[in-house]
Amino acid sequence: MTRLSVNINKVALLRNARGGNLPDLIQFARDCEAYGAEGITVHPRPDQRHVRYSDIPALREVVTTEFNIEGNPTPEFLELVLAHPPHQCTLVPDAAHQLTSDHGWDTLEHADFLRAVIARLHDRGIRVSLFVDADPRMVEGAQAVGADRVELYTGPYAHQFPDDPAAAIAPYLAAAQAAHQCGLGLNAGHDLNLDNLPYFRQHCPHLLEVSIGHALISDALYFGIANTIRLYQKALQPKK
């Protein structure tokens, strides 16, 4: 089964808009797990417009499934993660003021940097996933620098899916096969939703985990968070 990790950044964004504690981010994380989520993902950005660095200690205490912290491994980010070690850290090459993640690591060009960062995280017992494009060379590079998993950036898949699902999934099949051959675990995320997720799940082999935030929280406005989590879990079930 592919695990569903709920990214709660947009819940934090809503809270931050009024400066108080509504909605309660910590309680929301608890509730997502109670409703069946198999992980909680956060992406604390340097400008802290979403989840804040100060949220991490409390979330680390309450998440009982899998806690995944993703972000650009700046010194401040690494200090945060090493002080409050999650189950998984997903390294993402975001610029400081980037609106959203839109590309993966060049694991060949940044090999020395990534190898050093991954070693520090491993010393704290943290599983490391690298956010990469659907390119077998980048997957192989992730294995070479010591990553445990890769997370395939699925933005291009989501963009192309409505017009040509088979063409949209093709690069991901090659990347998934490369990950399997390298012995890397396979995650995926970005712009996955109830329309394109079932096809991706059925056609992308060896998929361990998806992290979904924007679409899932948007769907929850109509369906409620408990129902929405069930719908996404259903979308991840293999066909019988």
JOSUL-V745742 format. One record per helix or strand of 3 or more residues. SS is the DSSP state (@ for helix, = for strand). FROM is the first residue (numbers start at 0). TO is the last residue. If there is no record, write none. Layout:
ss->SS from->FROM to->TO
ss->SS from->FROM to->TO
This chain:
ss->= from->2 to->6
ss->@ from->8 to->15
ss->@ from->24 to->33
ss->= from->38 to->41
ss->@ from->52 to->61
ss->= from->66 to->70
ss->@ from->74 to->82
ss->= from->87 to->90
ss->@ from->110 to->122
ss->= from->126 to->131
ss->@ from->135 to->143
ss->= from->148 to->152
ss->@ from->154 to->160
ss->@ from->164 to->181
ss->= from->184 to->188
ss->@ from->196 to->202
ss->= from->206 to->211
ss->@ from->213 to->222
ss->@ from->224 to->234
